[in-house]
Amino acid sequence: MRCRCAVPLSVTLAASAVLCAGASAQTGAPDITWIPERPREGELFVVRVTPATDDPVVLIAGQARTEPLHFERDPSGSFASLAAVPLGERSEFWVSLTLVYADGSERQVNERVPVLAGTYNHRELRVSPALGSPPNAAQRERRARESAMAAEVSTSAHRTPRMWTSAVMLPRDDRVTSSFGDGRVFNGQVSSRHTGLDLDGDTGDTVVAATRGVVAITGQFELAGNNVYINHGAGLVSAYFHLSEQLVSVGDTVEVGTPIGRVGATGRVTGPHLHWVVRYGHTSVDPRSLLAASAEVPSPQ
């Protein structure tokens, strides 16, 4: 038999918790919050769980929509995990948690997180007819193969222990030429959403790793051109597109600030720049949200 347990929350619109049978020793309820209090669609945020002083929580598992969460305990005794709001989630977002206690019992908690809608623009691009036309069969096959390679990095990141640190930096300190989430209008027709951040640069300028991880792909893709994918573990992936040169190899461990490539104009582009991608699992997010969110989760000891 299960009983309903109220969970006091400081920032939820609504919340519920179910206490599993055999968990009668649990006398406290956890405080569950997130930072920021209203995450924006297409951004990372942090889920934080602070057990009560008489609440012997030893492990937390969970998921945000379909993406697993990876909780770690910080010196204060709280648990924290990155999470991601996908593009298109514009009002609320559910997070499901399983709290495991020292006696082996569990508590299931479902949280409704209020979400702010993003503000995105359409960007008009004039390209050659070859770039603006629908892909042919060979191109579709190649794109599907390359997309599957990238998806495997995202899947692997959920199976890899955390390597990323709270120290995160821009891969290039330059002006933004195209923001995350904007609509891409090719020759008058909206064809896609921009799921990365474009940073200006000249061919040959250095690109560095945003944070610690292991190089998973150094590919030559049709759309992304020469690229580097980094598995940062605990669900986090970053990628760097359109490079003129890759400076690392698959399997290399890189630290924050390690040179990994040089700006170029390879792939489907109109000029040299860096297209920087950040994903939590398979969910693309505004890379700039990683800078704020990572600071809220202490680095592993």
VOPAGU-2260 file (C-alpha; in pm, 1 decimal, decimal comma):
REM VOPAGU-2260
SITE   aa  ch    i         X         Y         Z
SITE  MET   A    0       0,0       0,0       0,0
SITE  ARG   A    1     124,9     348,8     -79,9
SITE  CYS   A    2      43,3     672,8      93,2
SITE  ARG   A    3      54,1    1030,9     -25,7
SITE  CYS   A    4     324,2    1253,0     120,4
SITE  ALA   A    5     335,7    1629,4      86,3
SITE  VAL   A    6     665,8    1767,5     -37,3
SITE  PRO   A    7     735,0    2133,3      49,3
SITE  LEU   A    8     879,7    2309,9    -252,5
SITE  SER   A    9     997,6    2666,8    -282,4
SITE  VAL   A   10     957,0    2713,5    -653,7
SITE  THR   A   11     710,5    2460,3    -793,8
SITE  LEU   A   12     363,6    2535,5    -918,9
SITE  ALA   A   13     255,0    2186,4    -811,5
SITE  ALA   A   14     423,1    1879,4    -670,8
SITE  SER   A   15     345,5    1532,7    -544,3
SITE  ALA   A   16     537,9    1251,7    -381,9
SITE  VAL   A   17     463,4     886,4    -317,7
SITE  LEU   A   18     624,7     709,6     -23,3
SITE  CYS   A   19     689,7     342,3     -91,6
SITE  ALA   A   20     578,5      73,5     150,0
SITE  GLY   A   21     842,2     -13,5     407,7
SITE  ALA   A   22     972,6     342,6     426,8
SITE  SER   A   23     812,5     435,4     756,4
SITE  ALA   A   24    1152,4     535,5     896,4
SITE  GLN   A   25    1148,8     840,1     668,3
SITE  THR   A   26    1025,2    1126,8     881,1
SITE  GLY   A   27    1150,2    1420,8     674,2
SITE  ALA   A   28    1076,6    1537,8     323,3
SITE  PRO   A   29    1339,9    1668,7      83,5
SITE  ASP   A   30    1353,4    2027,7     -37,8
SITE  ILE   A   31    1358,1    2022,2    -418,6
SITE  THR   A   32    1448,8    2335,9    -608,3
SITE  TRP   A   33    1598,6    2434,0    -941,1
SITE  ILE   A   34    1821,0    2707,4   -1073,1
SITE  PRO   A   35    1705,7    2928,7   -1234,8
SITE  GLU   A   36    1359,7    2927,5   -1078,3
SITE  ARG   A   37    1197,6    2944,8   -1423,8
SITE  PRO   A   38    1422,4    2776,6   -1679,4
SITE  ARG   A   39    1388,0    2888,6   -2039,0
SITE  GLU   A   40    1310,4    2655,1   -2328,2
SITE  GLY   A   41    1627,3    2540,4   -2499,5
SITE  GLU   A   42    1846,4    2588,0   -2191,1
SITE  LEU   A   43    2022,8    2387,7   -1922,5
SITE  PHE   A   44    1920,9    2422,1   -1560,0
SITE  VAL   A   45    2015,9    2255,9   -1232,0
SITE  VAL   A   46    1789,3    2033,6   -1019,9
SITE  ARG   A   47    1890,2    2041,2    -652,0
SITE  VAL   A   48    1762,6    1803,9    -380,5
SITE  THR   A   49    1838,4    1880,9     -15,7
SITE  PRO   A   50    1734,0    1594,9     215,1
SITE  ALA   A   51    1596,3    1673,5     560,7
SITE  THR   A   52    1843,2    1626,6     847,7
SITE  ASP   A   53    1665,3    1304,6     949,8
SITE  ASP   A   54    1628,4    1187,4     588,9
SITE  PRO   A   55    1903,4     926,6     511,0
SITE  VAL   A   56    1897,3     959,4     129,9
SITE  VAL   A   57    2193,9     775,1     -21,7
SITE  LEU   A   58    2115,8     789,3    -394,7
SITE  ILE   A   59    1893,8     979,8    -634,9
SITE  ALA   A   60    1798,9     874,6    -986,5
SITE  GLY   A   61    1560,5    1045,9   -1222,2
SITE  GLN   A   62    1485,0    1183,3   -1561,9
SITE  ALA   A   63    1374,4    1506,1   -1724,6
SITE  ARG   A   64    1137,6    1399,9   -1998,0
SITE  THR   A   65    1338,7    1123,2   -2169,3
SITE  GLU   A   66    1687,6    1227,9   -2055,1
SITE  PRO   A   67    1836,3    1054,9   -1746,2
SITE  LEU   A   68    1961,2    1279,0   -1466,9
SITE  HIS   A   69    2300,1    1233,8   -1300,0
SITE  PHE   A   70    2295,3    1346,1    -937,2
SITE  GLU   A   71    2607,3    1403,7    -731,8
SITE  ARG   A   72    2630,8    1494,3    -366,2
SITE  ASP   A   73    2813,5    1814,9    -280,7
SITE  PRO   A   74    2995,6    1897,1      46,9
SITE  SER   A   75    2678,3    2057,0     189,0
SITE  GLY   A   76    2492,1    1724,6     160,9
SITE  SER   A   77    2266,1    1835,3    -125,0
SITE  PHE   A   78    2237,8    1643,9    -452,9
SITE  ALA   A   79    2252,0    1827,2    -786,2
SITE  SER   A   80    2219,0    1738,2   -1154,9
SITE  LEU   A   81    2210,3    1919,2   -1483,6
SITE  ALA   A   82    1883,4    1897,0   -1677,7
SITE  ALA   A   83    1769,2    2036,4   -2012,1
SITE  VAL   A   84    1449,2    2198,8   -2137,8
SITE  PRO   A   85    1400,4    2113,7   -2506,4
SITE  LEU   A   86    1303,7    2371,3   -2765,4
SITE  GLY   A   87     924,5    2374,6   -2784,8
SITE  GLU   A   88     862,2    2332,7   -2409,2
SITE  ARG   A   89     707,5    2673,6   -2342,3
SITE  SER   A   90     499,4    2650,5   -2022,3
SITE  GLU   A   91     587,6    2356,4   -1799,1
SITE  PHE   A   92     822,9    2063,0   -1781,9
SITE  TRP   A   93     805,4    1746,3   -1571,1
SITE  VAL   A   94    1097,3    1598,8   -1376,8
SITE  SER   A   95    1065,3    1254,2   -1214,9
SITE  LEU   A   96    1290,7    1150,8    -926,8
SITE  THR   A   97    1354,6     831,8    -729,3
SITE  LEU   A   98    1507,6     887,3    -384,5
SITE  VAL   A   99    1677,8     578,8    -239,6
SITE  TYR   A  100    1717,8     554,2     139,1
SITE  ALA   A  101    1972,7     378,7     354,0
SITE  ASP   A  102    1721,7     105,2     442,1
SITE  GLY   A  103    1662,8      29,8      73,8
SITE  SER   A  104    1323,0     197,8      50,6
SITE  GLU   A  105    1238,6     447,7    -220,0
SITE  ARG   A  106    1031,0     760,1    -266,5
SITE  GLN   A  107     899,7     865,0    -606,9
SITE  VAL   A  108     867,0    1238,4    -667,9
SITE  ASN   A  109     720,7    1411,4    -972,3
SITE  GLU   A  110     790,9    1781,6   -1016,8
SITE  ARG   A  111     628,6    2028,3   -1253,7
SITE  VAL   A  112     882,6    2293,5   -1345,2
SITE  PRO   A  113     749,4    2625,3   -1482,4
SITE  VAL   A  114     920,0    2713,0   -1810,1
SITE  LEU   A  115     969,1    3046,5   -1983,5
SITE  ALA   A  116     922,4    3061,9   -2358,8
SITE  GLY   A  117    1231,8    3162,3   -2551,3
SITE  THR   A  118    1253,2    3459,9   -2784,0
SITE  TYR   A  119    1400,4    3362,7   -3118,5
SITE  ASN   A  120    1440,2    3537,7   -3450,7
SITE  HIS   A  121    1438,2    3428,6   -3812,6
SITE  ARG   A  122    1762,6    3478,7   -3998,7
SITE  GLU   A  123    1750,6    3520,0   -4374,6
SITE  LEU   A  124    2026,6    3342,1   -4563,5
SITE  ARG   A  125    2087,5    3367,6   -4936,5
SITE  VAL   A  126    2275,0    3064,5   -5060,7
SITE  SER   A  127    2344,4    2896,7   -5391,7
SITE  PRO   A  128    2061,3    2681,3   -5529,7
SITE  ALA   A  129    2270,0    2370,6   -5461,6
SITE  LEU   A  130    2280,2    2449,7   -5089,2
SITE  GLY   A  131    1916,1    2554,2   -5068,2
SITE  SER   A  132    1763,5    2261,9   -5258,7
SITE  PRO   A  133    1631,2    1942,4   -5094,2
SITE  PRO   A  134    1891,2    1667,5   -5042,3
SITE  ASN   A  135    1912,3    1383,6   -5291,1
SITE  ALA   A  136    1905,6    1016,4   -5192,2
SITE  ALA   A  137    2281,9     992,5   -5143,6
SITE  GLN   A  138    2283,2    1304,4   -4927,2
SITE  ARG   A  139    1993,9    1176,8   -4716,0
SITE  GLU   A  140    2176,6     848,3   -4660,1
SITE  ARG   A  141    2497,9    1026,8   -4563,5
SITE  ARG   A  142    2321,3    1267,5   -4329,3
SITE  ALA   A  143    2137,6     981,7   -4159,2
SITE  ARG   A  144    2466,2     795,5   -4107,8
SITE  GLU   A  145    2640,0    1101,9   -3966,5
SITE  SER   A  146    2341,5    1185,6   -3746,2
SITE  ALA   A  147    2353,3     832,4   -3604,0
SITE  MET   A  148    2723,2     877,0   -3520,4
SITE  ALA   A  149    2647,8    1197,8   -3332,3
SITE  ALA   A  150    2351,5    1035,9   -3154,2
SITE  GLU   A  151    2575,0     755,5   -3030,5
SITE  VAL   A  152    2801,2    1011,3   -2861,2
SITE  SER   A  153    2495,3    1146,2   -2677,8
SITE  THR   A  154    2391,1     796,8   -2570,7
SITE  SER   A  155    2744,5     718,3   -2455,8
SITE  ALA   A  156    2760,6    1040,6   -2253,0
SITE  HIS   A  157    2478,6     909,8   -2032,5
SITE  ARG   A  158    2682,3     592,1   -1971,4
SITE  THR   A  159    3006,3     778,9   -1896,9
SITE  PRO   A  160    3096,2     909,2   -1548,4
SITE  ARG   A  161    3118,5    1284,4   -1516,8
SITE  MET   A  162    3440,3    1442,9   -1642,6
SITE  TRP   A  163    3323,9    1802,9   -1694,4
SITE  THR   A  164    3413,6    2054,5   -1429,0
SITE  SER   A  165    3248,8    2371,1   -1302,5
SITE  ALA   A  166    3521,0    2556,4   -1493,3
SITE  VAL   A  167    3369,6    2617,7   -1837,9
SITE  MET   A  168    3481,3    2867,8   -2099,5
SITE  LEU   A  169    3377,8    2988,1   -2442,6
SITE  PRO   A  170    3564,2    2797,3   -2715,1
SITE  ARG   A  171    3623,7    3135,2   -2879,7
SITE  ASP   A  172    3603,6    3478,5   -2719,6
SITE  ASP   A  173    3443,0    3654,7   -3014,4
SITE  ARG   A  174    3113,5    3810,0   -3117,8
SITE  VAL   A  175    2802,5    3599,1   -3169,0
SITE  THR   A  176    2700,7    3600,0   -3534,2
SITE  SER   A  177    2396,5    3372,3   -3499,4
SITE  SER   A  178    2216,3    3277,1   -3178,3
SITE  PHE   A  179    2078,8    2943,9   -3065,4
SITE  GLY   A  180    1717,1    2871,7   -3156,1
SITE  ASP   A  181    1678,3    3119,0   -3439,9
SITE  GLY   A  182    1492,5    3006,6   -3750,8
SITE  ARG   A  183    1706,1    2962,9   -4060,2
SITE  VAL   A  184    1539,2    3099,0   -4374,5
SITE  PHE   A  185    1714,5    2972,6   -4687,0
SITE  ASN   A  186    1619,3    3165,6   -4998,2
SITE  GLY   A  187    1287,9    3275,8   -4847,6
SITE  GLN   A  188    1181,8    2944,4   -4690,1
SITE  VAL   A  189    1214,6    2851,6   -4319,2
SITE  SER   A  190    1400,7    2521,4   -4330,6
SITE  SER   A  191    1545,8    2466,5   -3982,2
SITE  ARG   A  192    1613,6    2590,0   -3630,8
SITE  HIS   A  193    1967,1    2689,4   -3539,0
SITE  THR   A  194    2064,8    2446,1   -3263,4
SITE  GLY   A  195    2409,6    2587,2   -3195,2
SITE  LEU   A  196    2584,3    2916,1   -3130,9
SITE  ASP   A  197    2789,8    3078,9   -3406,2
SITE  LEU   A  198    3103,7    3261,6   -3296,6
SITE  ASP   A  199    3294,8    3480,6   -3537,2
SITE  GLY   A  200    3649,6    3408,3   -3646,2
SITE  ASP   A  201    3894,6    3401,4   -3931,7
SITE  THR   A  202    4017,3    3082,5   -4088,8
SITE  GLY   A  203    4297,9    2945,0   -3873,3
SITE  ASP   A  204    4188,8    3103,7   -3544,2
SITE  THR   A  205    4218,3    2867,2   -3247,9
SITE  VAL   A  206    3918,8    2681,6   -3100,5
SITE  VAL   A  207    3947,9    2538,8   -2747,3
SITE  ALA   A  208    3756,2    2279,6   -2545,8
SITE  ALA   A  209    3482,8    2431,6   -2330,9
SITE  THR   A  210    3549,8    2192,1   -2042,2
SITE  ARG   A  211    3710,1    1857,9   -1958,5
SITE  GLY   A  212    3619,8    1546,7   -2158,4
SITE  VAL   A  213    3726,7    1280,9   -2407,8
SITE  VAL   A  214    3725,7    1331,0   -2785,0
SITE  ALA   A  215    3460,3    1102,5   -2936,1
SITE  ILE   A  216    3454,6    1208,3   -3304,0
SITE  THR   A  217    3687,9    1393,6   -3537,7
SITE  GLY   A  218    3475,1    1370,8   -3847,2
SITE  GLN   A  219    3421,0    1523,0   -4187,7
SITE  PHE   A  220    3042,6    1557,7   -4217,4
SITE  GLU   A  221    2845,8    1696,2   -4508,8
SITE  LEU   A  222    2669,8    1971,1   -4312,5
SITE  ALA   A  223    2906,9    2020,6   -4016,7
SITE  GLY   A  224    3227,2    1992,6   -4219,2
SITE  ASN   A  225    3537,7    1909,4   -4017,5
SITE  ASN   A  226    3419,1    1864,4   -3660,7
SITE  VAL   A  227    3515,9    1756,2   -3310,3
SITE  TYR   A  228    3270,0    1593,8   -3066,8
SITE  ILE   A  229    3365,1    1572,6   -2699,1
SITE  ASN   A  230    3200,9    1339,8   -2446,3
SITE  HIS   A  231    3211,4    1519,2   -2109,3
SITE  GLY   A  232    3026,2    1243,3   -1923,0
SITE  ALA   A  233    2711,5    1256,8   -1704,9
SITE  GLY   A  234    2507,0    1329,4   -2017,4
SITE  LEU   A  235    2701,5    1632,5   -2142,1
SITE  VAL   A  236    2832,1    1661,6   -2500,2
SITE  SER   A  237    2987,8    1951,0   -2690,7
SITE  ALA   A  238    3071,0    1974,9   -3061,1
SITE  TYR   A  239    3263,2    2218,2   -3279,3
SITE  PHE   A  240    3173,9    2249,8   -3649,7
SITE  HIS   A  241    3317,3    2387,5   -3976,6
SITE  LEU   A  242    3680,8    2360,4   -3865,2
SITE  SER   A  243    3965,2    2408,9   -4110,8
SITE  GLU   A  244    4175,9    2169,8   -3902,7
SITE  GLN   A  245    4134,9    1932,2   -3610,1
SITE  LEU   A  246    4414,2    1935,5   -3351,2
SITE  VAL   A  247    4304,2    1630,9   -3148,7
SITE  SER   A  248    4232,7    1261,4   -3209,8
SITE  VAL   A  249    3958,1    1026,8   -3094,2
SITE  GLY   A  250    4033,7     907,7   -2740,2
SITE  ASP   A  251    4231,1    1217,1   -2637,2
SITE  THR   A  252    4146,1    1361,2   -2295,7
SITE  VAL   A  253    4115,8    1738,9   -2311,8
SITE  GLU   A  254    4098,7    1996,2   -2035,0
SITE  VAL   A  255    3916,2    2328,2   -2031,4
SITE  GLY   A  256    4104,1    2554,3   -2272,8
SITE  THR   A  257    4286,6    2276,2   -2461,8
SITE  PRO   A  258    4323,9    2374,1   -2832,1
SITE  ILE   A  259    4114,8    2126,8   -3033,2
SITE  GLY   A  260    4087,2    2286,3   -3377,9
SITE  ARG   A  261    4096,9    2592,7   -3597,5
SITE  VAL   A  262    3813,9    2803,7   -3738,7
SITE  GLY   A  263    3720,7    2724,5   -4096,9
SITE  ALA   A  264    3442,4    2722,9   -4354,3
SITE  THR   A  265    3402,5    2351,2   -4421,8
SITE  GLY   A  266    3062,0    2190,6   -4467,2
SITE  ARG   A  267    2742,2    2382,0   -4540,0
SITE  VAL   A  268    2840,3    2741,0   -4454,4
SITE  THR   A  269    2850,5    3085,6   -4609,5
SITE  GLY   A  270    3181,6    3188,1   -4450,7
SITE  PRO   A  271    3434,7    3105,5   -4177,2
SITE  HIS   A  272    3306,6    3083,2   -3819,5
SITE  LEU   A  273    3272,4    2836,7   -3531,7
SITE  HIS   A  274    2937,7    2663,2   -3481,5
SITE  TRP   A  275    2939,7    2549,0   -3117,1
SITE  VAL   A  276    2694,4    2281,5   -3005,5
SITE  VAL   A  277    2606,7    2172,0   -2650,5
SITE  ARG   A  278    2373,7    1879,4   -2583,9
SITE  TYR   A  279    2244,7    1717,5   -2268,9
SITE  GLY   A  280    2200,3    1366,0   -2397,2
SITE  HIS   A  281    2007,2    1410,3   -2720,6
SITE  THR   A  282    1866,3    1752,1   -2625,5
SITE  SER   A  283    2036,1    2052,2   -2786,3
SITE  VAL   A  284    2055,9    2361,4   -2565,0
SITE  ASP   A  285    2189,3    2714,4   -2587,1
SITE  PRO   A  286    2562,4    2665,1   -2516,4
SITE  ARG   A  287    2570,0    2985,2   -2310,4
SITE  SER   A  288    2339,7    2824,5   -2053,6
SITE  LEU   A  289    2620,8    2578,5   -1972,0
SITE  LEU   A  290    2834,8    2863,4   -1840,5
SITE  ALA   A  291    2577,7    2951,0   -1574,0
SITE  ALA   A  292    2452,1    2600,4   -1493,8
SITE  SER   A  293    2796,8    2445,0   -1448,2
SITE  ALA   A  294    2882,1    2694,5   -1175,1
SITE  GLU   A  295    2591,9    2559,2    -967,7
SITE  VAL   A  296    2724,9    2201,0    -962,0
SITE  PRO   A  297    3057,0    2157,3    -776,1
SITE  SER   A  298    3339,0    1984,9    -962,0
SITE  PRO   A  299    3402,5    1620,5    -869,7
SITE  GLN   A  300    3666,9    1575,4    -602,6
